[in-house]
Amino acid sequence: MPDAQAELARSMDVERLRNALGHKTCAILDMAGADSTLAEIGEFLGFGGQYATRMAARQVRAAVAALNVAIGRDEQAAA
């Protein structure tokens, strides 16, 4: 039973983080965590050519920073 409780808690944490981050940020993180290239992420965001790669890199860094902030808030709330 403790495994089921841990899985439920993890699932709730993921849902809470996804709600806090928003759809766009979660989509960027999902794509970056999968096998998408920066060009593909940039095109998903509506950019084209070399600009797509540059903007995707910025957006991925911003998404990771937002995730770190959200995790930090959760850790502070838990303390």
Biopython code that builds the backbone (N, CA, C, O; Angstrom):
import numpy as np
from Bio.PDB.StructureBuilder import StructureBuilder

atoms = [
    (1, "MET", "N", (0.799, -1.209, 0.000)),
    (1, "MET", "CA", (0.000, 0.000, 0.000)),
    (1, "MET", "C", (0.844, 1.276, 0.000)),
    (1, "MET", "O", (0.446, 2.240, -0.655)),
    (2, "PRO", "N", (1.980, 1.341, 0.692)),
    (2, "PRO", "CA", (2.778, 2.567, 0.669)),
    (2, "PRO", "C", (3.216, 2.962, -0.739)),
    (2, "PRO", "O", (3.356, 4.152, -1.020)),
    (3, "ASP", "N", (3.437, 1.993, -1.633)),
    (3, "ASP", "CA", (3.818, 2.319, -3.002)),
    (3, "ASP", "C", (2.694, 3.057, -3.713)),
    (3, "ASP", "O", (2.947, 3.992, -4.473)),
    (4, "ALA", "N", (1.466, 2.646, -3.475)),
    (4, "ALA", "CA", (0.316, 3.313, -4.082)),
    (4, "ALA", "C", (0.182, 4.741, -3.552)),
    (4, "ALA", "O", (-0.159, 5.656, -4.300)),
    (5, "GLN", "N", (0.452, 4.925, -2.263)),
    (5, "GLN", "CA", (0.376, 6.261, -1.681)),
    (5, "GLN", "C", (1.466, 7.161, -2.253)),
    (5, "GLN", "O", (1.218, 8.330, -2.546)),
    (6, "ALA", "N", (2.657, 6.626, -2.409)),
    (6, "ALA", "CA", (3.758, 7.404, -2.982)),
    (6, "ALA", "C", (3.459, 7.783, -4.427)),
    (6, "ALA", "O", (3.744, 8.905, -4.846)),
    (7, "GLU", "N", (2.892, 6.862, -5.184)),
    (7, "GLU", "CA", (2.532, 7.146, -6.579)),
    (7, "GLU", "C", (1.439, 8.200, -6.655)),
    (7, "GLU", "O", (1.485, 9.072, -7.523)),
    (8, "LEU", "N", (0.468, 8.137, -5.772)),
    (8, "LEU", "CA", (-0.605, 9.130, -5.735)),
    (8, "LEU", "C", (-0.036, 10.505, -5.386)),
    (8, "LEU", "O", (-0.396, 11.506, -6.005)),
    (9, "ALA", "N", (0.841, 10.548, -4.406)),
    (9, "ALA", "CA", (1.457, 11.819, -4.013)),
    (9, "ALA", "C", (2.281, 12.395, -5.168)),
    (9, "ALA", "O", (2.231, 13.598, -5.421)),
    (10, "ARG", "N", (3.037, 11.545, -5.868)),
    (10, "ARG", "CA", (3.838, 11.996, -6.997)),
    (10, "ARG", "C", (2.939, 12.535, -8.102)),
    (10, "ARG", "O", (3.224, 13.573, -8.700)),
    (11, "SER", "N", (1.860, 11.825, -8.363)),
    (11, "SER", "CA", (0.911, 12.241, -9.396)),
    (11, "SER", "C", (0.283, 13.594, -9.054)),
    (11, "SER", "O", (0.112, 14.442, -9.930)),
    (12, "MET", "N", (-0.050, 13.788, -7.813)),
    (12, "MET", "CA", (-0.630, 15.060, -7.380)),
    (12, "MET", "C", (0.394, 16.191, -7.476)),
    (12, "MET", "O", (0.050, 17.314, -7.845)),
    (13, "ASP", "N", (1.650, 15.896, -7.144)),
    (13, "ASP", "CA", (2.713, 16.895, -7.258)),
    (13, "ASP", "C", (2.911, 17.311, -8.712)),
    (13, "ASP", "O", (3.064, 18.496, -9.010)),
    (14, "VAL", "N", (2.906, 16.337, -9.609)),
    (14, "VAL", "CA", (3.071, 16.627, -11.035)),
    (14, "VAL", "C", (1.910, 17.480, -11.528)),
    (14, "VAL", "O", (2.120, 18.451, -12.255)),
    (15, "GLU", "N", (0.705, 17.132, -11.147)),
    (15, "GLU", "CA", (-0.471, 17.893, -11.562)),
    (15, "GLU", "C", (-0.402, 19.325, -11.047)),
    (15, "GLU", "O", (-0.708, 20.267, -11.778)),
    (16, "ARG", "N", (-0.001, 19.488, -9.795)),
    (16, "ARG", "CA", (0.110, 20.828, -9.209)),
    (16, "ARG", "C", (1.174, 21.656, -9.937)),
    (16, "ARG", "O", (0.958, 22.834, -10.223)),
    (17, "LEU", "N", (2.327, 21.035, -10.238)),
    (17, "LEU", "CA", (3.377, 21.749, -10.970)),
    (17, "LEU", "C", (2.910, 22.130, -12.372)),
    (17, "LEU", "O", (3.141, 23.254, -12.816)),
    (18, "ARG", "N", (2.258, 21.206, -13.070)),
    (18, "ARG", "CA", (1.775, 21.492, -14.425)),
    (18, "ARG", "C", (0.761, 22.642, -14.411)),
    (18, "ARG", "O", (0.779, 23.492, -15.302)),
    (19, "ASN", "N", (-0.104, 22.671, -13.427)),
    (19, "ASN", "CA", (-1.075, 23.761, -13.317)),
    (19, "ASN", "C", (-0.382, 25.088, -13.036)),
    (19, "ASN", "O", (-0.777, 26.126, -13.568)),
    (20, "ALA", "N", (0.650, 25.053, -12.200)),
    (20, "ALA", "CA", (1.379, 26.274, -11.866)),
    (20, "ALA", "C", (2.179, 26.792, -13.061)),
    (20, "ALA", "O", (2.301, 28.003, -13.246)),
    (21, "LEU", "N", (2.724, 25.887, -13.870)),
    (21, "LEU", "CA", (3.583, 26.295, -14.981)),
    (21, "LEU", "C", (2.795, 26.734, -16.210)),
    (21, "LEU", "O", (3.233, 27.631, -16.930)),
    (22, "GLY", "N", (1.670, 26.133, -16.457)),
    (22, "GLY", "CA", (0.883, 26.470, -17.630)),
    (22, "GLY", "C", (1.190, 25.554, -18.808)),
    (22, "GLY", "O", (2.191, 24.836, -18.824)),
    (23, "HIS", "N", (0.295, 25.602, -19.793)),
    (23, "HIS", "CA", (0.375, 24.686, -20.927)),
    (23, "HIS", "C", (1.637, 24.893, -21.770)),
    (23, "HIS", "O", (2.327, 23.929, -22.103)),
    (24, "LYS", "N", (1.936, 26.140, -22.112)),
    (24, "LYS", "CA", (3.075, 26.419, -22.995)),
    (24, "LYS", "C", (4.395, 25.948, -22.369)),
    (24, "LYS", "O", (5.193, 25.282, -23.029)),
    (25, "THR", "N", (4.620, 26.289, -21.119)),
    (25, "THR", "CA", (5.856, 25.903, -20.443)),
    (25, "THR", "C", (5.958, 24.388, -20.333)),
    (25, "THR", "O", (7.033, 23.827, -20.545)),
    (26, "CYS", "N", (4.862, 23.720, -20.009)),
    (26, "CYS", "CA", (4.867, 22.262, -19.909)),
    (26, "CYS", "C", (5.140, 21.623, -21.265)),
    (26, "CYS", "O", (5.870, 20.636, -21.352)),
    (27, "ALA", "N", (4.557, 22.182, -22.322)),
    (27, "ALA", "CA", (4.799, 21.644, -23.659)),
    (27, "ALA", "C", (6.268, 21.782, -24.032)),
    (27, "ALA", "O", (6.847, 20.859, -24.606)),
    (28, "ILE", "N", (6.878, 22.916, -23.716)),
    (28, "ILE", "CA", (8.298, 23.126, -24.009)),
    (28, "ILE", "C", (9.142, 22.130, -23.228)),
    (28, "ILE", "O", (10.057, 21.523, -23.785)),
    (29, "LEU", "N", (8.849, 21.956, -21.953)),
    (29, "LEU", "CA", (9.607, 21.008, -21.138)),
    (29, "LEU", "C", (9.423, 19.575, -21.620)),
    (29, "LEU", "O", (10.377, 18.797, -21.643)),
    (30, "ASP", "N", (8.208, 19.228, -22.003)),
    (30, "ASP", "CA", (7.944, 17.881, -22.523)),
    (30, "ASP", "C", (8.734, 17.637, -23.803)),
    (30, "ASP", "O", (9.335, 16.577, -23.974)),
    (31, "MET", "N", (8.732, 18.614, -24.695)),
    (31, "MET", "CA", (9.456, 18.462, -25.957)),
    (31, "MET", "C", (10.968, 18.392, -25.716)),
    (31, "MET", "O", (11.669, 17.591, -26.335)),
    (32, "ALA", "N", (11.461, 19.247, -24.802)),
    (32, "ALA", "CA", (12.900, 19.257, -24.509)),
    (32, "ALA", "C", (13.331, 17.949, -23.847)),
    (32, "ALA", "O", (14.446, 17.477, -24.069)),
    (33, "GLY", "N", (12.458, 17.372, -23.045)),
    (33, "GLY", "CA", (12.765, 16.114, -22.378)),
    (33, "GLY", "C", (12.650, 14.909, -23.290)),
    (33, "GLY", "O", (13.185, 13.841, -22.994)),
    (34, "ALA", "N", (11.957, 15.083, -24.389)),
    (34, "ALA", "CA", (11.809, 13.997, -25.368)),
    (34, "ALA", "C", (12.921, 14.135, -26.400)),
    (34, "ALA", "O", (13.999, 14.641, -26.088)),
    (35, "ASP", "N", (12.670, 13.697, -27.598)),
    (35, "ASP", "CA", (13.721, 13.730, -28.605)),
    (35, "ASP", "C", (13.580, 14.882, -29.592)),
    (35, "ASP", "O", (14.120, 14.817, -30.697)),
    (36, "SER", "N", (12.863, 15.933, -29.208)),
    (36, "SER", "CA", (12.679, 17.087, -30.090)),
    (36, "SER", "C", (13.952, 17.929, -30.152)),
    (36, "SER", "O", (14.647, 18.101, -29.151)),
    (37, "THR", "N", (14.243, 18.448, -31.337)),
    (37, "THR", "CA", (15.385, 19.346, -31.504)),
    (37, "THR", "C", (14.945, 20.767, -31.183)),
    (37, "THR", "O", (13.752, 21.052, -31.083)),
    (38, "LEU", "N", (15.925, 21.658, -31.023)),
    (38, "LEU", "CA", (15.588, 23.057, -30.784)),
    (38, "LEU", "C", (14.821, 23.638, -31.966)),
    (38, "LEU", "O", (13.925, 24.462, -31.784)),
    (39, "ALA", "N", (15.170, 23.212, -33.168)),
    (39, "ALA", "CA", (14.452, 23.687, -34.354)),
    (39, "ALA", "C", (12.984, 23.276, -34.293)),
    (39, "ALA", "O", (12.104, 24.073, -34.618)),
    (40, "GLU", "N", (12.717, 22.053, -33.882)),
    (40, "GLU", "CA", (11.331, 21.583, -33.772)),
    (40, "GLU", "C", (10.571, 22.349, -32.692)),
    (40, "GLU", "O", (9.404, 22.696, -32.876)),
    (41, "ILE", "N", (11.225, 22.609, -31.579)),
    (41, "ILE", "CA", (10.584, 23.369, -30.510)),
    (41, "ILE", "C", (10.296, 24.786, -30.991)),
    (41, "ILE", "O", (9.217, 25.324, -30.739)),
    (42, "GLY", "N", (11.261, 25.391, -31.686)),
    (42, "GLY", "CA", (11.064, 26.737, -32.226)),
    (42, "GLY", "C", (9.926, 26.802, -33.212)),
    (42, "GLY", "O", (9.146, 27.755, -33.201)),
    (43, "GLU", "N", (9.819, 25.800, -34.069)),
    (43, "GLU", "CA", (8.713, 25.764, -35.028)),
    (43, "GLU", "C", (7.379, 25.599, -34.311)),
    (43, "GLU", "O", (6.380, 26.196, -34.712)),
    (44, "PHE", "N", (7.358, 24.783, -33.241)),
    (44, "PHE", "CA", (6.153, 24.632, -32.430)),
    (44, "PHE", "C", (5.728, 25.980, -31.849)),
    (44, "PHE", "O", (4.537, 26.263, -31.716)),
    (45, "LEU", "N", (6.723, 26.809, -31.505)),
    (45, "LEU", "CA", (6.445, 28.119, -30.929)),
    (45, "LEU", "C", (6.089, 29.162, -31.983)),
    (45, "LEU", "O", (5.725, 30.290, -31.650)),
    (46, "GLY", "N", (6.197, 28.777, -33.266)),
    (46, "GLY", "CA", (5.804, 29.688, -34.335)),
    (46, "GLY", "C", (6.937, 30.425, -35.008)),
    (46, "GLY", "O", (6.698, 31.350, -35.785)),
    (47, "PHE", "N", (8.175, 30.034, -34.725)),
    (47, "PHE", "CA", (9.325, 30.684, -35.340)),
    (47, "PHE", "C", (9.843, 29.827, -36.490)),
    (47, "PHE", "O", (9.516, 28.644, -36.589)),
    (48, "GLY", "N", (10.650, 30.429, -37.353)),
    (48, "GLY", "CA", (11.195, 29.688, -38.484)),
    (48, "GLY", "C", (12.678, 29.922, -38.651)),
    (48, "GLY", "O", (13.224, 30.903, -38.146)),
    (49, "GLY", "N", (13.328, 29.018, -39.362)),
    (49, "GLY", "CA", (14.755, 29.133, -39.695)),
    (49, "GLY", "C", (15.665, 29.110, -38.483)),
    (49, "GLY", "O", (15.373, 28.478, -37.468)),
    (50, "GLN", "N", (16.791, 29.827, -38.619)),
    (50, "GLN", "CA", (17.764, 29.889, -37.524)),
    (50, "GLN", "C", (17.172, 30.583, -36.295)),
    (50, "GLN", "O", (17.546, 30.292, -35.159)),
    (51, "TYR", "N", (16.252, 31.495, -36.544)),
    (51, "TYR", "CA", (15.619, 32.206, -35.435)),
    (51, "TYR", "C", (14.850, 31.233, -34.544)),
    (51, "TYR", "O", (14.769, 31.426, -33.331)),
    (52, "ALA", "N", (14.290, 30.194, -35.146)),
    (52, "ALA", "CA", (13.548, 29.187, -34.377)),
    (52, "ALA", "C", (14.459, 28.519, -33.359)),
    (52, "ALA", "O", (14.066, 28.317, -32.210)),
    (53, "THR", "N", (15.674, 28.174, -33.772)),
    (53, "THR", "CA", (16.618, 27.520, -32.873)),
    (53, "THR", "C", (17.024, 28.442, -31.735)),
    (53, "THR", "O", (17.067, 28.027, -30.577)),
    (54, "ARG", "N", (17.323, 29.701, -32.066)),
    (54, "ARG", "CA", (17.739, 30.651, -31.025)),
    (54, "ARG", "C", (16.618, 30.913, -30.021)),
    (54, "ARG", "O", (16.838, 30.919, -28.810)),
    (55, "MET", "N", (15.424, 31.128, -30.543)),
    (55, "MET", "CA", (14.304, 31.407, -29.646)),
    (55, "MET", "C", (13.931, 30.182, -28.814)),
    (55, "MET", "O", (13.552, 30.311, -27.650)),
    (56, "ALA", "N", (14.036, 29.007, -29.405)),
    (56, "ALA", "CA", (13.726, 27.783, -28.657)),
    (56, "ALA", "C", (14.704, 27.617, -27.501)),
    (56, "ALA", "O", (14.304, 27.241, -26.399)),
    (57, "ALA", "N", (15.984, 27.895, -27.744)),
    (57, "ALA", "CA", (16.975, 27.776, -26.668)),
    (57, "ALA", "C", (16.619, 28.709, -25.517)),
    (57, "ALA", "O", (16.705, 28.320, -24.352)),
    (58, "ARG", "N", (16.221, 29.931, -25.836)),
    (58, "ARG", "CA", (15.822, 30.887, -24.790)),
    (58, "ARG", "C", (14.582, 30.394, -24.047)),
    (58, "ARG", "O", (14.507, 30.474, -22.821)),
    (59, "GLN", "N", (13.621, 29.888, -24.801)),
    (59, "GLN", "CA", (12.375, 29.430, -24.190)),
    (59, "GLN", "C", (12.593, 28.192, -23.315)),
    (59, "GLN", "O", (11.950, 28.051, -22.275)),
    (60, "VAL", "N", (13.489, 27.301, -23.727)),
    (60, "VAL", "CA", (13.790, 26.112, -22.913)),
    (60, "VAL", "C", (14.447, 26.548, -21.611)),
    (60, "VAL", "O", (14.089, 26.060, -20.539)),
    (61, "ARG", "N", (15.412, 27.470, -21.701)),
    (61, "ARG", "CA", (16.054, 27.965, -20.471)),
    (61, "ARG", "C", (15.038, 28.634, -19.556)),
    (61, "ARG", "O", (15.074, 28.441, -18.341)),
    (62, "ALA", "N", (14.132, 29.422, -20.132)),
    (62, "ALA", "CA", (13.106, 30.096, -19.329)),
    (62, "ALA", "C", (12.150, 29.078, -18.696)),
    (62, "ALA", "O", (11.727, 29.248, -17.552)),
    (63, "ALA", "N", (11.815, 28.030, -19.436)),
    (63, "ALA", "CA", (10.924, 26.996, -18.902)),
    (63, "ALA", "C", (11.583, 26.248, -17.749)),
    (63, "ALA", "O", (10.933, 25.944, -16.748)),
    (64, "VAL", "N", (12.865, 25.953, -17.888)),
    (64, "VAL", "CA", (13.587, 25.270, -16.804)),
    (64, "VAL", "C", (13.678, 26.179, -15.583)),
    (64, "VAL", "O", (13.526, 25.710, -14.454)),
    (65, "ALA", "N", (13.921, 27.463, -15.791)),
    (65, "ALA", "CA", (13.968, 28.406, -14.671)),
    (65, "ALA", "C", (12.608, 28.481, -13.976)),
    (65, "ALA", "O", (12.541, 28.518, -12.747)),
    (66, "ALA", "N", (11.527, 28.501, -14.755)),
    (66, "ALA", "CA", (10.184, 28.524, -14.168)),
    (66, "ALA", "C", (9.909, 27.257, -13.375)),
    (66, "ALA", "O", (9.292, 27.309, -12.311)),
    (67, "LEU", "N", (10.367, 26.118, -13.889)),
    (67, "LEU", "CA", (10.205, 24.861, -13.166)),
    (67, "LEU", "C", (10.967, 24.901, -11.849)),
    (67, "LEU", "O", (10.444, 24.474, -10.819)),
    (68, "ASN", "N", (12.186, 25.405, -11.868)),
    (68, "ASN", "CA", (12.979, 25.499, -10.635)),
    (68, "ASN", "C", (12.307, 26.397, -9.608)),
    (68, "ASN", "O", (12.311, 26.086, -8.416)),
    (69, "VAL", "N", (11.733, 27.501, -10.053)),
    (69, "VAL", "CA", (11.025, 28.405, -9.139)),
    (69, "VAL", "C", (9.803, 27.708, -8.550)),
    (69, "VAL", "O", (9.546, 27.804, -7.350)),
    (70, "ALA", "N", (9.052, 27.009, -9.395)),
    (70, "ALA", "CA", (7.851, 26.310, -8.907)),
    (70, "ALA", "C", (8.210, 25.214, -7.911)),
    (70, "ALA", "O", (7.515, 25.027, -6.913)),
    (71, "ILE", "N", (9.281, 24.499, -8.179)),
    (71, "ILE", "CA", (9.718, 23.454, -7.246)),
    (71, "ILE", "C", (10.166, 24.088, -5.936)),
    (71, "ILE", "O", (9.873, 23.570, -4.858)),
    (72, "GLY", "N", (10.873, 25.207, -6.030)),
    (72, "GLY", "CA", (11.316, 25.907, -4.820)),
    (72, "GLY", "C", (10.154, 26.365, -3.969)),
    (72, "GLY", "O", (10.211, 26.291, -2.741)),
    (73, "ARG", "N", (9.085, 26.843, -4.617)),
    (73, "ARG", "CA", (7.887, 27.264, -3.878)),
    (73, "ARG", "C", (7.256, 26.088, -3.162)),
    (73, "ARG", "O", (6.817, 26.208, -2.019)),
    (74, "ASP", "N", (7.213, 24.932, -3.851)),
    (74, "ASP", "CA", (6.625, 23.727, -3.236)),
    (74, "ASP", "C", (7.453, 23.281, -2.033)),
    (74, "ASP", "O", (6.904, 22.862, -1.014)),
    (75, "GLU", "N", (8.772, 23.374, -2.154)),
    (75, "GLU", "CA", (9.635, 22.964, -1.035)),
    (75, "GLU", "C", (9.484, 23.914, 0.142)),
    (75, "GLU", "O", (9.493, 23.476, 1.292)),
    (76, "GLN", "N", (9.345, 25.218, -0.130)),
    (76, "GLN", "CA", (9.153, 26.163, 0.955)),
    (76, "GLN", "C", (7.803, 25.961, 1.637)),
    (76, "GLN", "O", (7.687, 26.101, 2.855)),
    (77, "ALA", "N", (6.801, 25.636, 0.855)),
    (77, "ALA", "CA", (5.462, 25.408, 1.426)),
    (77, "ALA", "C", (5.451, 24.162, 2.286)),
    (77, "ALA", "O", (4.722, 24.090, 3.275)),
    (78, "ALA", "N", (6.267, 23.168, 1.909)),
    (78, "ALA", "CA", (6.309, 21.914, 2.656)),
    (78, "ALA", "C", (7.083, 22.052, 3.966)),
    (78, "ALA", "O", (6.887, 21.271, 4.897)),
    (79, "ALA", "N", (7.961, 23.048, 4.029)),
    (79, "ALA", "CA", (8.824, 23.202, 5.218)),
    (79, "ALA", "C", (8.093, 23.823, 6.372)),
    (79, "ALA", "O", (8.676, 24.019, 7.438)),
]
sb = StructureBuilder()
sb.init_structure("model")
sb.init_model(0)
sb.init_chain("A")
sb.init_seg("    ")
for serial, (resi, resn, name, xyz) in enumerate(atoms, 1):
    if name == "N":
        sb.init_residue(resn, " ", resi, " ")
    sb.init_atom(name, np.array(xyz, "f"), 0.0, 1.0, " ", f" {name:<3s}", serial, name[0])
structure = sb.get_structure()
